[in-house]
């Protein structure tokens, strides 16, 4: 391992030994469909995230929490008297839910939360605590969000690996067997880690995700303020099967980048040399609010233990996407949840959840 990849020193006692990486110790970034111990979320409290449309948002969270809690435990971060009280009143009575009086700047747990790892039998439970800068410093402050992995480590009795670079969970998708799917637009963006080359970024993914192969897609969709997160574009649904968004309307801005990503995927293989099965998924109709295009995409679904929760838009494509997901996950319930209001905050169900593997 190169010297400049060694994590910086931290005086706390919850860190893994200095200089040892997850890959060296046999850890890996599991696939989302593998068994969960819990799901983590942060309760919505920032009206600026949904300007002029915040009022319906807590009810969206409550419905999501209820849906997930039927299948696994849910941890909700809700810091401060008013936020904690609202979360308690709306979901505190739901079985399988724990509400923590822990403040956050915003709700995007996928990006600022921990990346939980799976390790060899008998290994110390661990997670990766990446740095977070709100997608290139777009939405300060983010200091409280950046503390979330440390709190999660305490609650789950896990040790932390601290790479010391910016990385968001929504930028990475894993097949659980050493293949990571990501995008050039996000991970190579100078607003994250300007001193890192492509090979440097790949080295971090190898060392901290247990990756053996990185699959690079290109650009994201219009309206996406994350600079091309993979969870709006393409997702593994099995070790060799990928769902990918496509836009059939050639006049739409999204047609060209999504077609390019589709072509790339068709020529790709996983870390074991297996050709990917690429399944196109239609985009919903163009969605705008207050003159701004929203990054609405069916790819922002969340896979929990016995259920897949996917965004719906009162769109003709809703039912087609439900059928695709049911074929991919025949033993799970497929539940659609309206995401039109949620996407005014520029994200959906995958963006606000973080899975903790069993």
C-alpha positions as CSV (number, residue, x, y, z in Angstrom):
1,X,0.0,0.0,0.0
2,X,1.3,3.5,-0.9
3,X,2.3,5.7,2.0
4,X,-0.1,8.5,1.0
5,X,-3.1,6.1,1.3
6,X,-2.5,5.4,5.0
7,X,-5.3,6.9,7.1
8,X,-4.4,10.0,9.2
9,X,-4.1,9.5,12.9
10,X,-7.1,10.0,15.1
11,X,-7.0,10.0,18.9
12,X,-10.2,8.0,19.4
13,X,-10.1,4.4,20.2
14,X,-12.7,3.2,17.7
15,X,-10.2,3.1,14.7
16,X,-8.8,0.1,13.1
17,X,-5.0,-0.2,13.4
18,X,-3.1,2.4,11.4
19,X,-1.9,1.3,8.1
20,X,-4.3,-1.7,7.7
21,X,-6.9,-1.5,5.0
22,X,-10.2,-3.5,4.7
23,X,-8.9,-5.4,1.7
24,X,-5.8,-6.5,3.6
25,X,-8.0,-7.9,6.4
26,X,-10.5,-9.6,4.1
27,X,-13.4,-7.1,4.4
28,X,-15.7,-6.3,1.5
29,X,-18.5,-3.9,0.5
30,X,-21.5,-6.2,0.3
31,X,-24.4,-6.1,-2.2
32,X,-27.5,-4.3,-1.1
33,X,-29.6,-7.4,-1.5
34,X,-27.6,-9.3,1.1
35,X,-29.2,-9.7,4.6
36,X,-29.5,-6.5,6.6
37,X,-29.3,-6.0,10.4
38,X,-30.9,-2.6,10.0
39,X,-31.5,0.5,7.8
40,X,-30.3,4.0,8.9
41,X,-32.1,7.3,8.0
42,X,-32.0,10.9,9.2
43,X,-35.3,12.7,9.9
44,X,-36.1,15.6,7.6
45,X,-35.9,19.0,9.2
46,X,-34.4,21.5,6.7
47,X,-37.1,23.4,4.7
48,X,-34.4,24.8,2.4
49,X,-34.0,21.3,0.9
50,X,-37.5,21.4,-0.4
51,X,-38.1,25.2,-0.8
52,X,-41.8,25.9,-0.7
53,X,-42.7,22.2,-0.4
54,X,-41.4,20.9,2.9
55,X,-44.8,20.4,4.6
56,X,-45.6,16.9,3.0
57,X,-42.0,15.6,3.4
58,X,-42.1,14.2,7.0
59,X,-45.1,12.0,6.0
60,X,-43.0,10.6,3.1
61,X,-40.4,9.6,5.7
62,X,-43.0,8.1,8.0
63,X,-44.4,5.9,5.2
64,X,-40.9,4.8,4.3
65,X,-40.0,3.9,7.8
66,X,-43.2,1.9,8.3
67,X,-42.5,0.0,5.1
68,X,-38.9,-0.9,6.0
69,X,-39.6,-1.6,9.7
70,X,-41.9,-4.5,8.7
71,X,-38.8,-6.3,7.5
72,X,-35.8,-5.0,9.5
73,X,-34.8,-2.6,12.3
74,X,-34.7,1.1,11.4
75,X,-32.4,3.6,13.1
76,X,-33.6,7.2,12.7
77,X,-31.3,10.2,13.6
78,X,-33.6,13.1,14.8
79,X,-31.6,15.6,16.8
80,X,-33.0,18.5,18.8
81,X,-36.3,18.8,20.8
82,X,-38.6,19.8,17.9
83,X,-37.2,17.3,15.3
84,X,-37.0,14.5,17.8
85,X,-40.6,15.1,19.0
86,X,-41.9,15.0,15.5
87,X,-40.1,11.8,14.6
88,X,-41.3,10.3,17.9
89,X,-44.9,11.2,17.2
90,X,-44.9,9.9,13.7
91,X,-42.9,6.7,13.9
92,X,-41.8,6.3,17.5
93,X,-44.7,3.9,18.1
94,X,-43.7,1.6,15.2
95,X,-42.1,-1.7,16.1
96,X,-38.5,-2.2,15.0
97,X,-37.7,1.6,15.1
98,X,-35.1,3.3,17.3
99,X,-35.0,7.1,17.3
100,X,-31.7,8.7,18.3
101,X,-31.4,12.3,19.5
102,X,-28.5,13.0,17.1
103,X,-28.5,16.2,15.0
104,X,-27.7,16.2,11.2
105,X,-27.4,19.0,8.7
106,X,-29.6,17.2,6.2
107,X,-31.1,13.9,5.3
108,X,-28.9,12.2,2.7
109,X,-27.8,9.2,4.8
110,X,-26.6,7.3,1.7
111,X,-23.9,10.0,1.1
112,X,-22.8,11.1,4.5
113,X,-23.5,7.9,6.5
114,X,-21.2,5.0,7.1
115,X,-20.3,2.4,4.5
116,X,-20.8,-0.8,6.5
117,X,-18.5,-3.7,5.6
118,X,-18.8,-7.5,5.8
119,X,-15.8,-9.3,7.1
120,X,-14.5,-12.8,7.4
121,X,-16.0,-15.0,10.1
122,X,-14.7,-14.0,13.5
123,X,-13.5,-10.6,12.3
124,X,-14.1,-7.3,14.2
125,X,-17.2,-5.6,12.9
126,X,-16.2,-2.5,10.8
127,X,-17.3,0.3,8.6
128,X,-15.6,2.9,6.4
129,X,-15.9,6.5,7.5
130,X,-15.3,8.5,4.3
131,X,-15.2,12.3,4.4
132,X,-18.2,14.2,3.1
133,X,-18.4,17.8,1.6
134,X,-22.0,18.0,0.4
135,X,-21.2,17.2,-3.3
136,X,-18.3,19.5,-3.8
137,X,-19.2,22.1,-1.1
138,X,-22.6,22.9,-2.7
139,X,-24.6,23.0,0.5
140,X,-22.8,24.0,3.7
141,X,-22.7,23.4,6.5
142,X,-22.1,19.7,6.6
143,X,-20.1,19.2,9.8
144,X,-22.8,17.3,11.6
145,X,-23.4,15.0,8.7
146,X,-19.7,14.2,8.5
147,X,-20.0,12.9,12.1
148,X,-22.7,10.4,11.3
149,X,-20.4,7.4,10.6
150,X,-18.7,7.8,14.0
151,X,-22.0,7.7,15.8
152,X,-23.1,4.7,13.8
153,X,-19.8,2.9,14.8
154,X,-20.5,3.6,18.4
155,X,-24.1,2.3,18.3
156,X,-23.2,-0.8,16.3
157,X,-19.9,-1.5,18.1
158,X,-17.9,-1.3,15.0
159,X,-14.3,-0.2,14.3
160,X,-13.8,2.6,11.7
161,X,-11.5,2.7,8.7
162,X,-10.8,6.3,7.9
163,X,-9.4,6.8,4.3
164,X,-9.4,10.6,4.5
165,X,-10.9,11.3,1.1
166,X,-14.3,12.5,-0.1
167,X,-16.6,9.7,-1.1
168,X,-20.4,9.4,-1.2
169,X,-22.4,6.2,-1.0
170,X,-24.7,7.1,-3.8
171,X,-21.6,7.3,-6.1
172,X,-20.9,3.5,-5.7
173,X,-22.8,0.3,-6.3
174,X,-21.5,-3.1,-5.5
175,X,-22.3,-6.6,-6.7
176,X,-20.9,-8.0,-3.5
177,X,-18.3,-10.0,-5.3
178,X,-15.6,-7.5,-6.0
179,X,-17.1,-5.3,-8.8
180,X,-17.9,-1.7,-8.2
181,X,-20.0,0.4,-10.5
182,X,-19.5,4.2,-10.6
183,X,-19.2,7.3,-12.8
184,X,-16.4,9.4,-14.1
185,X,-18.5,12.6,-13.7
186,X,-18.7,12.2,-10.0
187,X,-15.5,10.4,-8.8
188,X,-13.2,12.3,-11.1
189,X,-14.8,15.6,-10.4
190,X,-12.2,18.1,-9.0
191,X,-14.7,19.4,-6.4
192,X,-14.2,16.1,-4.5
193,X,-10.6,15.0,-4.5
194,X,-8.7,17.3,-6.9
195,X,-5.3,15.8,-6.2
196,X,-6.3,12.2,-7.0
197,X,-5.9,10.7,-10.4
198,X,-8.2,8.0,-11.8
199,X,-5.8,5.3,-10.7
200,X,-5.6,6.8,-7.2
201,X,-9.4,6.7,-6.9
202,X,-9.4,3.1,-8.1
203,X,-6.8,2.2,-5.5
204,X,-8.9,3.6,-2.7
205,X,-11.9,1.5,-3.9
206,X,-9.7,-1.6,-4.1
207,X,-8.3,-1.0,-0.6
208,X,-11.5,0.2,1.2
209,X,-14.3,-1.6,-0.7
210,X,-12.5,-4.9,-1.4
211,X,-13.0,-4.1,-5.1
212,X,-11.2,-6.2,-7.8
213,X,-12.7,-4.4,-10.8
214,X,-14.1,-0.9,-11.2
215,X,-16.7,-0.3,-14.0
216,X,-16.9,3.3,-15.1
217,X,-19.9,4.9,-16.6
218,X,-19.9,8.5,-17.9
219,X,-22.3,11.3,-17.3
220,X,-25.5,11.7,-15.1
221,X,-28.9,13.1,-15.8
222,X,-30.2,16.6,-16.0
223,X,-31.0,18.2,-12.7
224,X,-28.8,15.9,-10.7
225,X,-26.8,18.1,-8.2
226,X,-24.6,15.1,-7.2
227,X,-22.6,15.3,-10.4
228,X,-23.7,11.9,-11.7
229,X,-24.4,9.5,-8.8
230,X,-24.7,5.9,-10.0
231,X,-27.9,5.4,-8.0
232,X,-29.8,7.6,-10.5
233,X,-28.3,5.7,-13.5
234,X,-27.6,2.0,-13.1
235,X,-27.9,-0.6,-10.3
236,X,-26.8,-4.2,-9.7
237,X,-29.7,-6.5,-8.9
238,X,-27.5,-9.6,-9.0
239,X,-23.8,-10.3,-9.3
240,X,-24.1,-10.1,-13.1
241,X,-27.3,-8.3,-13.8
242,X,-27.6,-4.6,-14.0
243,X,-30.7,-2.4,-14.5
244,X,-29.9,0.9,-16.3
245,X,-32.0,3.9,-17.1
246,X,-32.7,4.7,-20.7
247,X,-34.5,7.7,-22.3
248,X,-36.2,6.9,-25.6
249,X,-36.9,10.5,-26.6
250,X,-33.9,11.5,-28.7
251,X,-34.8,15.2,-28.1
252,X,-34.4,14.9,-24.3
253,X,-31.2,16.0,-22.7
254,X,-30.9,12.6,-20.9
255,X,-31.0,10.5,-24.1
256,X,-27.4,10.9,-25.0
257,X,-25.7,10.3,-21.6
258,X,-28.0,7.3,-20.8
259,X,-27.4,5.8,-24.2
260,X,-23.7,6.1,-23.7
261,X,-23.9,4.4,-20.3
262,X,-26.0,1.6,-21.8
263,X,-23.5,1.0,-24.5
264,X,-20.7,0.9,-22.0
265,X,-22.5,-1.6,-19.8
266,X,-23.2,-3.9,-22.8
267,X,-19.4,-4.4,-23.3
268,X,-18.5,-4.9,-19.7
269,X,-17.7,-7.9,-17.6
270,X,-17.5,-8.3,-13.8
271,X,-14.4,-9.0,-11.7
272,X,-14.6,-12.7,-12.6
273,X,-14.9,-12.1,-16.3
274,X,-18.6,-12.8,-16.5
275,X,-20.5,-10.7,-19.1
276,X,-23.2,-8.4,-17.6
277,X,-26.9,-8.9,-18.4
278,X,-28.0,-5.3,-19.0
279,X,-31.7,-4.6,-18.6
280,X,-33.0,-1.2,-19.8
281,X,-35.5,0.6,-17.5
282,X,-37.5,3.5,-18.9
283,X,-37.2,7.0,-17.4
284,X,-40.4,8.7,-16.1
285,X,-41.8,11.6,-18.0
286,X,-40.0,14.9,-17.6
287,X,-40.7,16.3,-14.1
288,X,-40.3,20.0,-13.2
289,X,-41.1,22.1,-10.2
290,X,-40.8,25.9,-10.1
291,X,-39.1,25.9,-13.5
292,X,-36.4,23.4,-12.5
293,X,-36.0,20.0,-13.9
294,X,-35.9,17.3,-11.3
295,X,-33.6,14.2,-11.5
296,X,-36.5,11.8,-11.4
297,X,-35.3,8.2,-12.0
298,X,-36.6,4.8,-11.1
299,X,-33.1,3.7,-10.3
300,X,-33.3,5.3,-6.9
301,X,-35.0,2.2,-5.4
302,X,-34.0,0.7,-2.0
303,X,-33.5,-3.1,-1.4
304,X,-34.4,-4.1,2.1
305,X,-34.7,-7.7,3.6
306,X,-38.1,-8.6,2.2
307,X,-39.0,-5.7,0.1
308,X,-37.9,-3.4,-2.7
309,X,-39.2,0.2,-2.4
310,X,-39.1,2.1,-5.6
311,X,-40.2,5.6,-6.6
312,X,-43.4,6.2,-8.5
313,X,-44.5,9.3,-10.4
314,X,-48.1,8.6,-11.4
315,X,-46.5,7.7,-14.7
316,X,-47.4,5.1,-17.3
317,X,-44.0,3.6,-16.7
318,X,-44.6,2.9,-13.0
319,X,-46.2,-0.5,-13.6
320,X,-43.6,-1.6,-16.2
321,X,-40.8,-0.8,-13.7
322,X,-42.7,-2.7,-10.9
323,X,-42.8,-5.8,-13.2
324,X,-39.1,-5.5,-14.0
325,X,-38.2,-5.3,-10.3
326,X,-40.5,-8.2,-9.4
327,X,-38.8,-10.4,-12.0
328,X,-35.4,-9.4,-10.5
329,X,-36.5,-10.0,-6.9
330,X,-39.1,-12.7,-7.0
331,X,-39.0,-13.4,-3.3
332,X,-39.4,-9.8,-2.2
333,X,-42.4,-7.6,-2.1
334,X,-42.2,-4.7,-4.6
335,X,-43.7,-1.6,-3.1
336,X,-44.0,1.7,-5.0
337,X,-44.1,4.9,-3.1
338,X,-44.9,8.3,-4.6
339,X,-41.7,10.3,-5.0
340,X,-42.8,13.5,-6.8
341,X,-42.6,15.7,-3.7
342,X,-39.4,13.9,-2.5
343,X,-37.6,14.6,-5.7
344,X,-37.9,18.4,-5.2
345,X,-35.1,17.8,-2.8
346,X,-33.2,16.2,-5.7
347,X,-33.1,12.7,-4.3
348,X,-35.3,9.8,-3.3
349,X,-35.4,6.5,-1.4
350,X,-31.9,5.2,-2.0
351,X,-30.4,8.6,-1.3
352,X,-32.0,8.7,2.2
353,X,-31.2,5.2,3.3
354,X,-28.1,3.3,4.3
355,X,-28.1,-0.5,4.9
356,X,-26.3,-2.2,7.8
357,X,-25.4,-5.8,6.8
358,X,-26.3,-8.6,9.1
